[in-house]
Amino acid sequence: MNPSFLRSLGFAVAAFCSISAGAAPLAYVGNQQDGTISIIDTVRDEVVRTIPQHGSLGKKIQAVVTDPAGKTAFVVDADGNAVVVVDLATGEVRQRIMVGASPEGATLSPSGKTLAVCVEEDNVVALVDVASATVKKRITTQGKNPEHCVFTADERRLVTTNEDSNDIDIIDLKAGKSIARIATSGHPRGIALVGKGTAYIAQETSGGVDIVDLVRHVVTGSIATGARPADAIASSDGRRVFVANGGDGTVAAIDVATGKVTGSATVGKRAWNMALTADGSKLYTADGRSNSVSVIYTATFKTIKTIPVGGLPWGVWIHVAH
């Protein structure tokens, strides 16, 4: 056999094993238009793999979430009304979990045991057991068209943003029902939780975030950030909230203590859903209309790299080992 071929094969196998073993923290990007996942090495900030290599996982890929071990990806297929379960070692589809009509946002519980999927047209949140890959409960929202959902740190509550009714739901997970519906200023999307009871909700049509007291169930204030905000995410220390402004291709940094915007980084077109590295040093934003992911160094709040990915990236998920 050709020695050069053997060397090339060896390099390829070594690279694959390195990725599979988690040698570097990996970011997963759902490419809505292509039906693929771009996997980014967050040390080199390069795409190291695309799943599937040929074909697609669905016609309208939305959120991508990995299991605690980093061995399985749960991929929201909106047109297929399903969550696609993908083996990350082989890239093969293990199964499709039918969750309801037009799912979009999804997130993993802090314990890593439960996946929450917002099912827009059914006005429900589907709770998927990660270990068995089955829907264990469906909870109806009071609002219409839930798009994003996040767990509180103690996993007692789940917050959803409801695009069509301009409000949010607070769901009591033990009771299995929504216990509050809170009006917001317009087209709520991404959610950043800060501390034990505060949520910063991106408001697409009002150009900022609403601050919601989740204990008293009231909006306590609003902060202007830019055009058509799509997502919000909090730093791990809770001192800053980052907001992706999809209409003007920027990400704003809010100082939580003062309520002021203290920085703005330029990214690609239609800045959408974001993720932070575990150490909080880098912020990744999906730039839907630029077919790219922008990397922001949070210490200086400057964009340090633009990474080409697939068509219409919806969001970024960074695997954190449990």
N, C-alpha and C positions, 0 to 999 in steps of 0.2 A: 504493500500500500504506500502511496505517496507520503513521504515524511512531512512535507509542508501541510498536507491535508490533516495529518494526525495532530500536528501542532495547533492548527486552526481549530480543530474539534476540541482539543484539550482546553484551549483558551475559552471557547464558547461554554463548555461544561463548567469550568471554574467560575465564569461570570454568572452563569445561572445559579450555581450553588451559593455564590456569595449573596445574590439577591434573595434567594429562598431562605437563607439562614438569617437574614435580617442584619447583614453587616453594616448597612446604613439605614437610617430612618427613611421610609418610603412614603411618598404622597401619591394618592390615587385620584385621577381626574376622569369624570364621566363625560364623554364626548357625545352630546345630544344628537347631533346630526349623523355621526358615523356609526353610532351604536357600539363604541369601543371604550376601553379604559386605557389611558396613558399612565404608566407607572414611572414616577420621578424619583431619582436618588437625590435626597435633600442635602447631601454633602457636596456633590458635584453639580447639583441643579441641572441635571440632564435627564431626558427620557431614556430609560434603560430597557423598556419593554412595552409592547402594546398587546392587549387581550381583547378579542381574539386576533391572531396574526392575519387571518383571512376571514372575511365575513363580518357579521355583527351580532350583538347580544339582543338587539331589539331596535325598533324604529325611532324611539324617543327616549333615550337614556337620561335619567335625572340623577338622583343622589347615588353615591357609592359609599358603602360602609364596610369595614373589615371586622372580622371577629377578634376576640382578645388575643388569640394565638397568632394572628396574621396569616392564617392558612386559607381562609375563606373570604370571598367578597360577596356582599349582598348588594345587588345592583337593581335599582328601580327602573322598570320598563313601563313607562306611562301608557303607551299605546297597547301594550299587552296585558295591562291591569295586573301586573305581577312583580314580584321580586325574584330576580334570577340569582341562583346560588352558584357561584363559580369557584372551582378549585384553583387556587392561585399557583400551585406547583405545576399543574398541567395545562391550565387555561381552559379546561373542559367545564361545561355546564353540568352540574349535578342534578338540579331540579329547578322547577319554577313554582313559587308559592303564590297562589292566587289571593290577592289582598282586597280587590275591589276596583271600582272604576276610576281611572286616572290618578294613580299615586304620584307623588312628587318628592317632598322632603322626607328624609329618614335620619334617625340618629340612634346611637347606642347608649344604653343606660350606663351610669358610672360603674356598676358592678360587672358590666359586660355580658349580662345574662339575657337582656331583652332588647330587641330592636323595635323602635316605634316608627311607623310609617303613616304619613298623612295621606289620606285617600280623599282627593278633592271632591269628586262628583257624588260620592256617597255621604260626605260630611261625617266621616268617622276617622278615628285613629286605630290602625291595626297593630296589635302588640304581638310580635313574633318571638317565640322562644328560640334563642340562638342555638342551643344544643341540639334540639330536635328539628329545627327549621320548619316549625309549624305555627300557624296563627292560634294563639291561646285565648285572645280576647279582642273584641271590637267595641270601641267606646264612641258613642255618638257625641259630636260637638254641638253646642248651641248655635255657634256661628256657621257661616256658609263658606265652603271652599277652603278648608284648612290646607295650608301650604307648607309651613315649617312647624316643627315641634321639638322641644327640648325638655329633658328631665332636670328637676332640681337635684342638687348634690345628694340629698338624702333619699332620693327616689320616691318620695311621697307624692309629688305633684308632677304633672306634665303640662307645659304651656304650649298652646298652638296659636298660630296667627291665621286669621280667616280673611282671605283676600276679598271675597265678594260682599261680606257684611261689615267690613272695616272695624273689626274688633278682635279680641283674643279670648280664648277659653283657658280657664284653669281647671285641670282635671285632677280629681282625687283618685289616685291609682288603687288604693285599698278598697274604696267604695265602688270603683269602676264607673264613675260618672263625672260629668262636668259640674263644678260647684260655683262657678262664676263666669260671667261674660262681661268684658270690659270694652267699652267703645274707645277707638283710637282715631287719630286725625286723618288717616287715609291710606288704603292699600297696604296693610302691614305685611312685612315679609320676614327678614331674618331677625333672630333673637339673641341677645347677649345677656346672660345672667351674671349679676354682680352681688357678692355677699350672700346673705341668707334669704333676701326677699325683694330684690330689685331687678327689674328687667328693662333693658334698652331695646326698643322695638323699631326697626327700620320702617319708615313710612314713605312709600314710593311716591305718592302724589303730593305730599306736603313738604318734601325736600329736607327731611331730617329724621331724628329719632324721638319717640315719645318715651318718657321715663315712667314706669309703672310700679307702684307699690303692690306686691303680690300678696301681702298680708291684709292690707286695708282695701284692696281691690279698686284702686283709684289711680288715675294718671296724675302725677305730681309735677310734670314739666315737660318741655320740649326743647330740643337743640337743633338748630339748622346746621346741615353738614354739606349739602350739595344737591345736584340734580338727580332725581329718581334713585334714592337709596334702595339697595337690594338686600344687603346683609349687614349684620352686626356681630362682632365677636369680642369677648373681653380678654385682656391679658390675664395670666394665671394669678398674678397678685391683686387683681381687681382694681388697679389704679388707672387703667386706660381702657377705653372702648374704641374699637376700630370699625369704621363704617364704609362699605363699598358703595360709591355713588355711580350707579350704572349709566346715568345720563351724561356725565361729564368726564368719565374715565379717570376718576381719582379715588383715593382712599383717604378718609379723614381720621385723625386721632383726637379723641376727646379725653381731657383730663377729668376724671370722675370727681375729684375733690372740688374743682372750681366750676365744672360744667362748661368749660371753654374748649373750643377746637384749637389744639396746639400745634398741629402739623397736617400737611397734605402731601401725598405722594401721587405722582402721575403714573397711571398704568394703562392698559389697553382699552379698547372700546367695549362697552357694556360690562363694566366690572360687576361680577356677580357674586357667587358664594365662595367663602374663604376658609382657610385653616391656618393654625399656628403650629410651629414645631414645639416639641415638648418643653424645651428650655425657653421658649418665647422669643428667641433671637430673630426668627424669620417668619414673615407673614406671606402666605401664598394666596393669590386671588385669580379666579377663573375669568378670563377676558373673552366673553362669548363671541363678540363680533370681530375679534382679532385672531381667533383660533390660537390662543396662547395663554400661558400662565405667567403672571408677574410675581417677582420675588422682592419683598421689601425687607430691608434690614431695620429692625424696630428701634435699635439704639439711636440711629441718626434719622430714621423715618425717610429713607431714600430708596427708590427702586434700584436694585443692583443687577437684576438680570430679567430677561424675557425669554421664556421657554416655549418654542412651538409645540403644539399638541394637535389633537384632532379637531374636527369641525364642531363649532358651537359648544365649547366646554361649559358645563352647567355649574360645576363646583369642584372643590378640592377637599379630600379627606386625608389626614395624616395619621398613620397607624401609631398608636401608643400601646406598648406592651403592658399587659395586666399581670 
